[in-house]
């Protein structure tokens, strides 16, 4: 009887093992595959939505950047002198010279205009007479103009002696070393101005 009950227990265990294996193979494994497939689909959708969200933030940032550029466009346009307003430019130059006790002659070389994309470059020559400290103040005020003037060379000298310096700082340093700034000097500045059509 013990053998019979032992065989019954083994048979029941085998049947349970076979039943569990069949249940796993037929019911749980396909459900697990389905769950894994759904998880992968959800992960793909999550990544797609995250990319779309990032693109949306990128578009918002692009709009903000565009507005910043648009508002600063007026500042950039002020860098250029405008054709037809040459008298205003010359008047500004004369006012700065008079304010700093400088005698000045302004020459725009309109016969040497060169094009640069939508703008034009016109060489400028300034002949000045005054003392060094007034000249430095004059240069500082010219640099504070909204529009841009690029000085390429400055010649500094007295009536009998003129020296050419390619850079403004070199010219200022040399004159500071040799003069206390009270003597009247001659200054010749060559540079370029940037113009746009109005």
Secondary structure, 3 states (H helix, E strand, C coil): CHHHHHHHHHHHHHHHHHHHHHHHHHHHHHHHHHHHHHHHHHHHHHHHHHHHHHHHHHHHHHHHHHHHHHHHHHHHHCCCEECCCHHHHHHHHHHHHHHCCCEEEEEEEEEEEEEECCEEEEEEEEEEEECHHHHHHHHHHHHCCCCCEEEEEEEEECCCCEEEECCHHHHHHHHHHHCCCCCCEEEEEEEEEEEECC
